[in-house]
Amino acid sequence: MGVRKGLRRLFKIILLLAAAGVALVVLLYVLNSFYFHLLEDPAAALAKEPTTPPEADSGDARNLNAVLEPIRREHKLPALAAAAVRNGKITALGAVGARRAGHAARVGLNDRFHIGSCTKSMTATLCAILIEQGKLKWNTTIAESFPELADKIRPEYRAVTLEQLLNHRSGLPEDRQPDAVVWPRILSLTGPLKEQRHALVEIVLQQASTAAPGAKHQYSNDGYAVVGAMCEQATGRPWEDLMRELLFEPLGMTTAGFGPPGHAEKMDEPWGHLLDGFTWRPLPPGPDADNPAVIAPAGTVHCSLGDWARYAVLHLQGERGEAKLLKAETFRKLHTPLPGDNYAYGWLVDERDWAGGKVLMHAGTNGFWFAVIWLAPNRNSGYLAATNLANHAAEEACDTVVAELIETLK
């Protein structure tokens, strides 16, 4: 009897704790809702303008501003932009909100948004171009690219291949939280970017590996910086110049560049933001508004949503064998994970019913911006969204935009 009484008492305690947990969740939800209710709209200054400018011309594409503005207001974002593509064309485009919280500078369709780690598939695409040119191979090793560093890096990295680096299977440690020893050394690098990346290779590859090469997926921004340096070693040219000449220019991506867009002394482009309590902190373009340029191959591209959509079309056409920039089999490789993984050269690969099967997606943030891209090759369609804030509300808003576009643009 004593055991049964003890069990009943324990069961009551568990129920009380569960009820307390539910109550805490409800309380946190109410407090968060109340906080969001009190939070001022960062683009409220636009409503104080004496006249509202006409909706921007989106050409033949459907203008999405009427779809985006309620989502932006609900999630209290400074700005929100989106695009959709289908059958090789940009079918919808929009941009709403303010370039800078508290200021009446309205975003436009050609404004540039930072896309963070969505840069990675672009770096992988550049590698594929160089491979087709005969300047690199998928199995080019770190030791082959940097023979002069053979005695300065840990032996386990010498045989790591370009393909393994592009798929986060080099054995480098997971680094979405920067290493307390390695990161300060990277931040201290100065001089021409090509020289900085060469120095980064030595710094990064002195770390102990945390998995055998090829054995395990471990997300590594540093690994993509090493990839950029391998491209530079193979061509003698900075990664940035290669991206412009071999990718952006052929696609007509005239707004594409690197780092935070715009100029600190002007309000010519959106700024990234932080939200401290109830205070909006716009970050003027500069070193403090992005990750260091030395790791740009991992995530510092900015561009308009229209230009990013052109890149999306490239990969959709490539999947169908219709793109001219690379061979069809090369695109298929870029979209196919290594065995046992769901990551392929800068894309997460999954399946969705709405896509008729396969999807390619990636999200990106540098802590001040958020962006996401979804491609549905079987539907020959894609959806992109970006905002100049990075928090849970930003992610939720971009996901809401994509879901709305999927539903309404069938």
GUVEXDREN-671142 format. One record per residue: residue in one letter; x, y, z of N, C-alpha, C in turn. Coordinates in steps of 0.02 Angstrom, whole numbers, padded with zeros to 5 digits, always signed. Example, Ala and Ser with C-alpha at 12.3 -4.5 7.8 and 13.67 -1.06 7.14 Angstrom:
2
A+00660-00284+00390+00615-00225+00390+00660-00165+00390/S+00642-00112+00354+00684-00053+00357+00645+00002+00394/
***
This chain:
410
M+00042-00060+00000+00000+00000+00000+00043+00063+00000/G+00097+00060+00040+00141+00118+00044+00171+00136-00023/V+00187+00085-00063+00216+00097-00129+00165+00130-00175/R+00102+00105-00172+00049+00133-00214+00035+00206-00196/K+00034+00220-00129+00022+00289-00107+00079+00334-00132/G+00140+00309-00129+00197+00348-00153+00193+00362-00227/L+00171+00311-00265+00165+00320-00337+00110+00371-00354/R+00053+00367-00317+00000+00415-00329+00023+00486-00314/R+00061+00493-00259+00087+00559-00241+00135+00585-00295/L+00178+00539-00320+00225+00558-00372+00187+00579-00436/F+00134+00542-00452+00094+00558-00511+00062+00627-00505/K+00036+00643-00444+00007+00709-00432+00058+00764-00441/I+00119+00751-00416+00172+00801-00422+00189+00813-00496/I+00192+00757-00535+00206+00763-00607+00152+00804-00642/L+00088+00791-00623+00033+00829-00653+00038+00902-00636/L+00054+00916-00572+00061+00986-00552+00118+01021-00589/L+00174+00986-00597+00231+01015-00634+00213+01026-00707/A+00176+00977-00737+00155+00985-00807+00109+01045-00814/A+00062+01052-00766+00016+01109-00768+00054+01174-00761/A+00104+01174-00717+00145+01234-00708+00183+01250-00772/G+00208+01198-00806+00244+01208-00869+00199+01238-00922/V+00138+01212-00927+00090+01238-00976+00074+01311-00960/A+00063+01325-00894+00048+01393-00874+00105+01440-00891/L+00167+01416-00882+00225+01458-00899+00228+01472-00973/V+00214+01422-01014+00214+01431-01087+00161+01483-01107/V+00101+01476-01077+00047+01523-01092+00066+01593-01071/L+00097+01599-01012+00117+01665-00987+00169+01696-01033/L+00218+01657-01054+00269+01683-01099+00238+01705-01166/Y+00189+01667-01190+00156+01685-01252+00118+01751-01244/V+00083+01759-01188+00046+01821-01175+00094+01880-01170/L+00148+01870-01133+00197+01924-01125+00228+01943-01192/N+00244+01893-01233+00273+01907-01298+00224+01945-01343/S+00160+01925-01340+00109+01959-01379+00101+02031-01356/F+00103+02041-01290+00097+02109-01261+00157+02151-01282/Y+00217+02120-01280+00278+02155-01301+00272+02178-01374/F+00250+02132-01417+00244+02149-01487+00191+02203-01498/H+00139+02203-01457+00087+02254-01462+00116+02323-01446/L+00159+02326-01396+00189+02389-01375+00244+02413-01422/L+00276+02366-01457+00332+02384-01499+00310+02427-01558/E+00343+02482-01568+00325+02527-01622+00344+02497-01690/D+00303+02511-01740+00318+02491-01808+00381+02528-01831/P+00435+02492-01848+00497+02527-01868+00490+02568-01932/A+00438+02556-01970+00427+02595-02031+00370+02645-02023/A+00353+02662-01960+00297+02707-01947+00308+02775-01978/A+00371+02796-01985+00385+02862-02013+00358+02870-02084/L+00352+02814-02120+00326+02817-02189+00254+02841-02190/A+00216+02824-02138+00146+02844-02135+00138+02919-02123/K+00191+02951-02100+00188+03023-02086+00203+03066-02147/E+00221+03032-02202+00234+03070-02263+00169+03103-02286/P+00173+03165-02312+00113+03199-02334+00077+03164-02391/T+00115+03129-02434+00084+03091-02488+00118+03023-02492/T+00082+02975-02515+00109+02908-02524+00129+02899-02596/P+00191+02881-02610+00212+02874-02680+00176+02817-02714/P+00168+02820-02779+00134+02765-02814+00174+02701-02808/E+00138+02645-02813+00171+02580-02808+00223+02572-02863/A+00281+02546-02845+00336+02540-02892+00317+02494-02950/D+00345+02510-03008+00331+02471-03068+00371+02406-03065/S+00337+02350-03067+00370+02285-03065+00371+02252-03134/G+00359+02293-03185+00361+02267-03254+00305+02216-03265/D+00323+02162-03298+00273+02109-03312+00258+02066-03252/A+00299+02072-03199+00289+02032-03139+00233+02061-03097/R+00196+02018-03064+00145+02041-03016+00179+02079-02960/N+00151+02137-02940+00179+02174-02884+00153+02144-02818/L+00199+02127-02774+00182+02092-02712+00172+02137-02652/N+00176+02203-02661+00176+02248-02604+00114+02241-02561/A+00057+02230-02591-00005+02222-02553-00005+02158-02511/V+00032+02108-02534+00040+02046-02495+00090+02056-02439/L+00144+02091-02453+00199+02097-02406+00186+02145-02348/E+00152+02199-02361+00144+02251-02309+00109+02227-02246/P+00053+02190-02251+00023+02165-02189+00069+02118-02150/I+00108+02077-02185+00154+02031-02152+00210+02071-02119/R+00235+02122-02153+00287+02164-02123+00263+02198-02060/R+00203+02226-02063+00175+02262-02005+00163+02214-01946/E+00136+02156-01961+00121+02107-01908+00184+02086-01872/H+00239+02077-01908+00301+02053-01878+00349+02108-01859/K+00327+02171-01867+00366+02230-01846+00437+02229-01877/L+00439+02224-01942+00503+02225-01978+00514+02294-02009/P+00576+02316-02013+00588+02380-02049+00569+02375-02123/A+00591+02322-02156+00575+02312-02227+00568+02238-02242/L+00533+02223-02296+00522+02154-02317+00517+02153-02393/A+00552+02106-02424+00552+02101-02497+00545+02028-02517/A+00519+02017-02577+00508+01948-02600+00506+01946-02676/A+00515+01885-02702+00511+01873-02773+00488+01802-02785/A+00458+01790-02842+00439+01723-02863+00458+01714-02936/V+00479+01653-02954+00496+01637-03023+00459+01575-03045/R+00445+01571-03110+00412+01511-03137+00427+01507-03211/N+00445+01448-03233+00458+01435-03304+00507+01485-03334/G+00560+01500-03296+00614+01541-03321+00602+01616-03318/K+00547+01638-03286+00532+01709-03283+00518+01731-03211/I+00532+01794-03197+00512+01823-03132+00438+01841-03137/T+00397+01807-03097+00325+01815-03103+00296+01861-03050/A+00333+01874-02996+00307+01918-02943+00367+01950-02907/L+00357+02013-02885+00412+02050-02855+00382+02104-02810/G+00413+02115-02753+00389+02168-02709+00440+02187-02656/A+00433+02249-02629+00475+02272-02575+00437+02327-02538/V+00430+02319-02472+00393+02367-02432+00432+02385-02369/G+00414+02442-02339+00444+02462-02276+00499+02514-02285/A+00539+02521-02232+00588+02574-02228+00659+02548-02233/R+00701+02587-02267+00772+02569-02270+00804+02571-02201/R+00779+02616-02159+00808+02625-02093+00752+02640-02044/A+00750+02604-01988+00697+02613-01939+00695+02685-01915/G+00635+02713-01912+00626+02781-01888+00635+02835-01940/H+00649+02816-02001+00661+02864-02055+00613+02851-02113/A+00597+02904-02148+00548+02899-02202+00581+02888-02269/A+00627+02841-02272+00658+02821-02335+00631+02753-02354/R+00590+02752-02405+00554+02691-02425+00598+02645-02467/V+00594+02579-02454+00631+02532-02496+00599+02528-02565/G+00640+02508-02614+00616+02500-02682+00632+02431-02709/L+00606+02416-02767+00616+02350-02797+00689+02335-02812/N+00728+02387-02824+00799+02376-02841+00844+02381-02780/D+00816+02390-02721+00857+02394-02660+00889+02326-02646/R+00948+02330-02616+00989+02270-02606+00982+02243-02535/F+00974+02178-02530+00967+02145-02466+01025+02095-02457/H+01050+02091-02397+01104+02045-02381+01075+01975-02374/I+01105+01925-02409+01075+01858-02410+01115+01807-02370/G+01167+01829-02334+01202+01784-02288+01225+01720-02320/S+01211+01664-02287+01237+01599-02309+01205+01573-02373/C+01155+01608-02400+01131+01590-02467+01186+01604-02518/T+01239+01637-02497+01299+01646-02538+01333+01579-02553/K+01326+01531-02508+01365+01469-02514+01352+01432-02580/S+01289+01428-02601+01277+01393-02664+01306+01432-02723/M+01313+01497-02715+01345+01538-02768+01419+01522-02772/T+01451+01515-02714+01522+01495-02714+01531+01426-02745/A+01485+01380-02729+01489+01313-02759+01478+01316-02834/T+01433+01360-02857+01422+01368-02928+01484+01396-02962/L+01518+01444-02930+01581+01469-02957+01632+01413-02963/C+01637+01371-02912+01684+01314-02915+01668+01269-02975/A+01603+01257-02987+01583+01215-03043+01605+01245-03109/I+01600+01312-03115+01622+01346-03176+01697+01336-03185/L+01735+01345-03132+01808+01337-03136+01827+01264-03152/I+01787+01218-03127+01800+01147-03142+01788+01134-03217/E+01733+01160-03244+01721+01151-03315+01773+01186-03358/Q+01805+01238-03331+01859+01272-03366+01925+01235-03359/G+01927+01183-03317+01988+01145-03308+02036+01174-03257/K+02014+01222-03216+02058+01255-03168+02055+01224-03099/L+02003+01185-03087+01995+01149-03024+01964+01081-03039/K+01965+01036-02990+01930+00972-02994+01891+00963-02929/W+01838+00923-02932+01802+00909-02871+01847+00876-02819/N+01895+00837-02842+01940+00803-02795+02007+00839-02785/T+02011+00902-02806+02071+00942-02789+02078+00944-02714/T+02137+00929-02689+02147+00928-02616+02176+00994-02591/I+02171+01003-02527+02200+01062-02495+02276+01063-02506/A+02308+01005-02500+02380+01001-02510+02400+01020-02582/E+02359+01000-02630+02373+01018-02700+02364+01093-02712/S+02316+01123-02679+02304+01195-02687+02356+01237-02651/F+02379+01212-02594+02425+01251-02552+02487+01210-02533/P+02528+01191-02581+02587+01151-02565+02635+01186-02517/E+02635+01253-02521+02680+01292-02478+02659+01290-02405/L+02596+01267-02391+02572+01264-02322+02572+01193-02295/A+02599+01146-02332+02595+01076-02312+02621+01063-02242/D+02674+01097-02223+02704+01086-02157+02674+01131-02103/K+02627+01174-02122+02599+01222-02075+02527+01206-02055/I+02498+01155-02088+02430+01135-02071+02431+01064-02043/R+02378+01046-02008+02375+00980-01978+02371+00927-02033/P+02405+00871-02025+02409+00820-02078+02341+00794-02101/E+02292+00792-02055+02227+00762-02074+02189+00803-02126/Y+02209+00867-02136+02175+00909-02184+02206+00907-02254/R+02265+00880-02260+02301+00884-02325+02263+00850-02381/A+02230+00795-02366+02195+00757-02418+02121+00776-02425/V+02098+00826-02387+02029+00849-02391+02017+00879-02460/T+01961+00862-02491+01947+00883-02560+01901+00944-02562/L+01900+00976-02619+01854+01031-02632+01783+01008-02620/E+01765+00950-02645+01697+00923-02637+01679+00915-02564/Q+01725+00891-02524+01711+00883-02452+01701+00950-02418/L+01741+00999-02435+01733+01066-02406+01665+01096-02425/L+01644+01088-02487+01581+01117-02510+01521+01083-02478/N+01530+01023-02452+01475+00986-02420+01484+00981-02345/H+01528+01023-02316+01538+01025-02244+01560+00958-02216/R+01602+00922-02254+01626+00857-02232+01703+00854-02230/S+01733+00910-02213+01806+00913-02212+01835+00889-02146/G+01793+00884-02094+01818+00870-02027+01829+00932-01986/L+01823+00992-02017+01829+01054-01979+01772+01058-01929/P+01785+01088-01871+01732+01092-01820+01673+01134-01843/E+01614+01118-01819+01554+01159-01828+01568+01229-01801/D+01553+01281-01840+01574+01348-01819+01520+01401-01825/R+01456+01381-01821+01404+01433-01820+01410+01476-01758/Q+01438+01447-01705+01461+01487-01648+01537+01491-01654/P+01564+01551-01670+01636+01556-01684+01680+01532-01627/D+01735+01500-01646+01783+01475-01598+01818+01532-01562/A+01825+01527-01496+01853+01581-01456+01926+01594-01470/V+01961+01546-01498+02032+01555-01514+02041+01574-01587/V+02007+01539-01632+02016+01549-01704+01986+01616-01727/W+01926+01632-01703+01891+01690-01729+01929+01756-01718/P+01957+01769-01658+01995+01831-01650+02055+01836-01697/R+02085+01779-01713+02141+01780-01760+02117+01798-01830/I+02059+01773-01849+02030+01790-01914+02013+01865-01916/L+01983+01890-01863+01964+01961-01860+02024+02007-01863/S+02082+01983-01843+02142+02026-01842+02177+02030-01909/L+02155+01991-01959+02187+01991-02024+02177+02058-02059/T+02229+02081-02093+02226+02144-02130+02261+02134-02197/G+02253+02184-02242+02285+02182-02307+02237+02160-02361/P+02262+02150-02422+02220+02128-02478+02184+02063-02461/L+02122+02057-02483+02081+01999-02463+02111+01933-02486/K+02143+01932-02544+02173+01870-02568+02228+01847-02520/E+02266+01893-02494+02319+01876-02446+02288+01856-02379/Q+02234+01890-02360+02201+01872-02297+02175+01800-02300/R+02146+01781-02357+02118+01714-02362+02173+01661-02360/H+02229+01677-02389+02286+01630-02387+02307+01620-02314/A+02309+01676-02276+02326+01671-02205+02272+01634-02166/L+02210+01644-02185+02155+01610-02151+02161+01534-02158/V+02181+01511-02217+02189+01439-02228+02236+01410-02175/E+02291+01443-02164+02340+01418-02115+02310+01419-02045/I+02275+01474-02027+02245+01480-01960+02193+01425-01948/V+02148+01418-01995+02091+01372-01987+02114+01300-01986/L+02163+01283-02027+02184+01213-02034+02237+01194-01982/Q+02248+01237-01933+02288+01218-01875+02244+01192-01818/Q+02177+01197-01827+02131+01169-01777+02131+01093-01781/A+02119+01062-01725+02109+00989-01725+02043+00973-01759/S+02043+00923-01802+01981+00903-01835+01937+00868-01784/T+01872+00869-01796+01824+00837-01751+01788+00778-01785/A+01810+00761-01845+01785+00702-01880+01833+00686-01936/A+01834+00624-01957+01876+00605-02013+01849+00637-02077/P+01892+00657-02123+01868+00687-02186+01818+00642-02221/G+01761+00672-02239+01709+00635-02274+01661+00597-02230/A+01676+00592-02165+01637+00548-02122+01573+00580-02096/K+01572+00646-02088+01518+00676-02050+01506+00748-02075/H+01441+00767-02078+01423+00836-02095+01432+00881-02034/Q+01475+00931-02040+01485+00980-01986+01489+01049-02019/Y+01437+01089-02009+01431+01153-02044+01490+01199-02029/S+01525+01220-02082+01586+01259-02072+01589+01319-02120/N+01579+01378-02092+01590+01439-02131+01664+01446-02150/D+01708+01427-02104+01779+01430-02119+01797+01386-02178/G+01763+01329-02184+01776+01284-02240+01761+01318-02307/Y+01707+01357-02309+01691+01393-02371+01741+01449-02385/A+01768+01479-02333+01822+01528-02343+01883+01495-02373/V+01898+01434-02351+01953+01395-02380+01939+01381-02454/V+01876+01365-02470+01856+01355-02540+01871+01417-02581/G+01853+01475-02555+01867+01538-02590+01941+01546-02604/A+01981+01529-02554+02054+01533-02563+02079+01484-02616/M+02048+01425-02620+02067+01376-02672+02051+01403-02741/C+01994+01437-02748+01977+01469-02812+02029+01521-02830/E+02052+01559-02781+02102+01611-02792+02169+01581-02811/Q+02188+01526-02778+02250+01492-02795+02249+01465-02867/A+02191+01441-02887+02185+01410-02954+02186+01461-03010/T+02166+01523-02994+02159+01574-03047+02206+01634-03039/G+02232+01643-02979+02273+01702-02966+02232+01766-02957/R+02166+01758-02950+02122+01817-02945+02079+01813-02883/P+02060+01872-02855+02017+01871-02795+01950+01839-02809/W+01923+01807-02758+01857+01774-02763+01804+01824-02786/E+01806+01885-02760+01756+01935-02777+01757+01949-02852/D+01816+01956-02882+01820+01969-02954+01793+01910-02994/L+01808+01849-02971+01783+01790-03006+01707+01786-03003/M+01679+01803-02946+01606+01802-02939+01573+01852-02986/R+01601+01912-02989+01572+01963-03033+01576+01941-03106/E+01636+01919-03127+01647+01904-03198+01613+01840-03222/L+01615+01788-03180+01592+01723-03203+01519+01706-03183/L+01492+01743-03135+01424+01727-03113+01377+01787-03119/F+01393+01842-03086+01347+01898-03084+01337+01930-03153/E+01391+01944-03188+01386+01977-03254+01349+01934-03305/P+01365+01870-03312+01327+01829-03360+01252+01826-03345/L+01234+01832-03281+01163+01828-03262+01129+01896-03263/G+01167+01949-03274+01138+02016-03272+01121+02039-03202/M+01158+02014-03152+01146+02033-03082+01184+02097-03066/T+01158+02153-03091+01193+02217-03087+01195+02246-03016/T+01150+02223-02972+01149+02250-02904+01192+02208-02856/A+01218+02152-02879+01254+02106-02834+01321+02134-02813/G+01336+02126-02749+01400+02147-02721+01412+02111-02657/F+01455+02139-02614+01477+02103-02555+01475+02149-02494/G+01457+02120-02437+01454+02158-02375+01389+02195-02368/P+01383+02237-02317+01321+02275-02307+01311+02324-02363/P+01252+02327-02393+01241+02372-02450+01238+02445-02429/G+01252+02489-02478+01243+02560-02467+01303+02594-02436/H+01292+02657-02415+01344+02699-02387+01321+02728-02321/A+01368+02732-02273+01351+02756-02206+01328+02828-02207/E+01354+02869-02254+01338+02940-02255+01274+02956-02294/K+01245+02904-02326+01184+02914-02364+01131+02864-02343/M+01071+02873-02367+01019+02824-02356+00997+02796-02423/D+01046+02769-02460+01033+02746-02529+01014+02673-02533/E+01020+02635-02478+01003+02565-02476+00977+02547-02406/P+00944+02491-02398+00924+02469-02331+00985+02457-02286/W+00975+02468-02222+01025+02451-02171+01001+02391-02132/G+01048+02350-02107+01031+02297-02061+01013+02325-01993/H+00977+02285-01953+00953+02310-01888+00962+02259-01833/L+00968+02286-01772+00961+02248-01711+00901+02276-01673/L+00870+02235-01632+00816+02258-01590+00836+02245-01518/D+00851+02300-01480+00869+02295-01410+00809+02316-01367/G+00773+02268-01341+00714+02285-01303+00662+02318-01347/F+00651+02383-01333+00604+02422-01373+00640+02471-01420/T+00706+02464-01426+00746+02511-01464+00772+02480-01528/W+00757+02512-01585+00783+02490-01650+00852+02518-01659/R+00899+02475-01678+00968+02498-01691+00987+02484-01763/P+00979+02534-01807+01003+02525-01876+01079+02526-01876/L+01109+02481-01916+01181+02478-01918+01207+02507-01984/P+01242+02564-01981+01268+02593-02043+01318+02546-02077/P+01319+02544-02144+01366+02500-02179+01437+02512-02156/G+01473+02459-02143+01541+02463-02119+01562+02398-02088/P+01622+02394-02061+01648+02331-02034+01605+02300-01979/D+01571+02343-01939+01531+02317-01884+01462+02292-01906/A+01447+02300-01970+01380+02282-01995+01379+02216-02032/D+01435+02179-02030+01438+02115-02065+01495+02073-02037/N+01496+02010-02058+01554+01968-02044+01614+01994-02083/P+01675+01976-02062+01733+02002-02098+01735+01979-02171/A+01758+02023-02214+01758+02009-02286+01800+01948-02304/V+01847+01928-02261+01889+01871-02277+01848+01806-02283/I+01791+01802-02248+01750+01742-02254+01691+01753-02301/A+01697+01801-02345+01643+01817-02392+01617+01756-02431/P+01659+01709-02452+01632+01651-02489+01581+01611-02450/A+01580+01620-02384+01530+01585-02342+01466+01624-02334/G+01467+01691-02349+01404+01725-02337+01402+01800-02333/T+01426+01837-02383+01419+01910-02379+01390+01942-02442/V+01361+01903-02487+01332+01932-02548+01269+01972-02531/H+01261+02029-02565+01198+02066-02563+01175+02077-02635/C+01110+02085-02644+01082+02098-02710+01008+02114-02703/S+00978+02140-02756+00906+02150-02756+00872+02082-02761/L+00808+02081-02742+00771+02018-02748+00762+01998-02821/G+00758+02048-02865+00753+02032-02937+00815+01998-02962/D+00873+02021-02941+00936+01990-02963+00945+01921-02931/W+00925+01915-02869+00929+01849-02836+00883+01800-02872/A+00826+01825-02896+00780+01782-02934+00812+01758-02999/R+00854+01799-03030+00889+01777-03090+00935+01718-03074/Y+00966+01720-03016+01007+01664-02995+00964+01602-02984/A+00905+01612-02954+00859+01555-02943+00840+01523-03010/V+00826+01564-03059+00808+01539-03126+00866+01497-03154/L+00927+01520-03144+00985+01482-03169+00984+01410-03143/H+00972+01401-03078+00974+01334-03050+00913+01293-03070/L+00855+01325-03078+00796+01289-03102+00806+01266-03174/Q+00832+01310-03216+00846+01291-03285+00900+01237-03288/G+00950+01244-03245+01003+01194-03243+00978+01126-03226/E+00931+01122-03178+00901+01058-03159+00865+01026-03218/R+00840+01067-03263+00802+01042-03321+00845+01036-03384/G+00910+01050-03377+00955+01046-03435+00947+01103-03484/E+00921+01161-03460+00908+01218-03505+00956+01276-03494/A+01000+01273-03445+01046+01329-03431+01108+01324-03474/K+01137+01382-03490+01196+01384-03533+01261+01392-03493/L+01256+01413-03430+01317+01429-03393+01357+01366-03374/L+01322+01311-03363+01354+01248-03345+01318+01190-03380/K+01352+01134-03384+01322+01074-03412+01266+01048-03366/A+01219+01013-03397+01163+00986-03359+01187+00939-03304/E+01237+00897-03320+01261+00849-03270+01295+00884-03211/T+01324+00944-03225+01355+00981-03171+01302+01009-03123/F+01247+01035-03151+01193+01057-03108+01164+01000-03067/R+01157+00941-03098+01131+00884-03061+01176+00866-03002/K+01241+00872-03013+01288+00859-02958+01279+00911-02903/L+01272+00975-02922+01264+01028-02873+01201+01019-02831/H+01152+00982-02857+01089+00974-02822+01080+00905-02791/T+01133+00866-02789+01129+00798-02763+01173+00790-02701/P+01144+00774-02643+01184+00765-02583+01230+00704-02588/L+01284+00706-02550+01326+00647-02544+01286+00594-02506/P+01303+00530-02514+01266+00476-02481+01260+00488-02406/G+01199+00479-02380+01186+00486-02309+01177+00557-02285/D+01170+00605-02331+01165+00675-02311+01105+00707-02346/N+01086+00766-02325+01033+00803-02359+01058+00873-02379/Y+01124+00880-02383+01155+00944-02400+01196+00935-02464/A+01186+00982-02511+01221+00977-02575+01247+01045-02597/Y+01310+01058-02586+01344+01115-02617+01307+01181-02606/G+01289+01194-02543+01255+01257-02526+01180+01253-02527/W+01152+01193-02537+01079+01183-02537+01060+01129-02487/L+01007+01140-02449+00975+01086-02412+00925+01054-02460/V+00927+00989-02466+00886+00953-02514+00834+00911-02476/D+00771+00921-02493+00717+00886-02458+00661+00874-02507/E+00603+00852-02482+00544+00843-02524+00484+00877-02492/R+00441+00905-02533+00378+00937-02511+00323+00920-02560/D+00264+00909-02533+00207+00893-02576+00192+00950-02624/W+00194+01013-02599+00178+01070-02642+00226+01077-02700/A+00287+01050-02692+00338+01055-02744+00336+00996-02793/G+00292+00948-02780+00290+00889-02822+00351+00845-02812/G+00382+00850-02753+00441+00810-02738+00499+00853-02714/K+00554+00852-02750+00616+00881-02728+00612+00957-02718/V+00643+00981-02663+00654+01053-02653+00727+01066-02636/L+00750+01124-02657+00816+01150-02638+00803+01213-02597/M+00834+01220-02540+00822+01280-02500+00884+01297-02459/H+00887+01359-02437+00938+01381-02390+00915+01447-02360/A+00937+01459-02299+00925+01523-02266+00992+01555-02250/G+00990+01621-02240+01052+01656-02225+01041+01715-02179/T+01088+01726-02134+01086+01784-02089+01156+01799-02065/N+01170+01864-02057+01233+01885-02025+01218+01915-01957/G+01157+01905-01932+01138+01932-01867+01100+01998-01873/F+01098+02028-01933+01065+02092-01943+01015+02090-02001/W+01018+02038-02041+00974+02027-02098+00953+01953-02097/F+00898+01938-02133+00878+01868-02141+00851+01859-02211/A+00868+01802-02242+00846+01788-02310+00834+01713-02318/V+00788+01694-02362+00775+01623-02374+00755+01613-02447/I+00775+01556-02474+00759+01538-02543+00735+01466-02545/W+00680+01455-02583+00654+01388-02595+00646+01378-02670/L+00672+01323-02696+00664+01305-02766+00629+01238-02772/A+00581+01235-02819+00544+01173-02832+00556+01152-02904/P+00609+01114-02917+00627+01097-02987+00571+01063-03026/N+00532+01020-02994+00479+00984-03030+00422+01031-03050/R+00416+01087-03017+00365+01137-03035+00397+01195-03074/N+00463+01193-03082+00501+01246-03116+00484+01314-03085/S+00483+01316-03019+00464+01377-02984+00509+01388-02923/G+00512+01450-02900+00552+01467-02842+00524+01526-02805/Y+00541+01531-02740+00513+01584-02697+00569+01609-02651/L+00575+01676-02647+00629+01707-02610+00601+01763-02566/A+00629+01771-02506+00608+01825-02462+00667+01848-02421/A+00667+01913-02403+00722+01941-02365+00698+02001-02324/T+00732+02013-02268+00716+02071-02226+00780+02097-02194/N+00778+02160-02172+00837+02191-02142+00834+02189-02066/L+00817+02131-02040+00817+02116-01968+00828+02042-01961/A+00858+02022-01906+00869+01950-01895+00847+01932-01825/N+00787+01904-01820+00762+01875-01758+00709+01824-01776/H+00676+01797-01726+00625+01746-01740+00569+01774-01782/A+00550+01836-01769+00496+01868-01808+00516+01874-01881/A+00579+01890-01894+00603+01896-01963+00598+01829-01999/E+00620+01775-01966+00616+01709-01996+00544+01689-02008/E+00501+01703-01959+00430+01685-01965+00398+01724-02022/A+00415+01787-02028+00386+01828-02081+00407+01803-02150/C+00471+01787-02159+00493+01762-02224+00461+01695-02241/D+00454+01652-02190+00420+01588-02202+00346+01599-02221/T+00315+01649-02188+00245+01665-02204+00238+01690-02275/V+00285+01732-02296+00285+01757-02365+00290+01700-02415/V+00338+01656-02403+00348+01599-02449+00285+01556-02452/A+00256+01542-02394+00195+01501-02393+00138+01536-02431/E+00132+01602-02423+00081+01639-02457+00092+01637-02533/L+00153+01643-02555+00168+01642-02626+00155+01572-02655/I+00174+01522-02619+00161+01453-02642+00086+01442-02652/E+00046+01468-02605-00026+01457-02607-00059+01499-02662/T-00038+01562-02671-00074+01607-02715-00047+01607-02787/L+00014+01582-02797+00044+01584-02864+00047+01515-02895/K+00002+01471-02876+00002+01403-02904-00008+01405-02980/
***
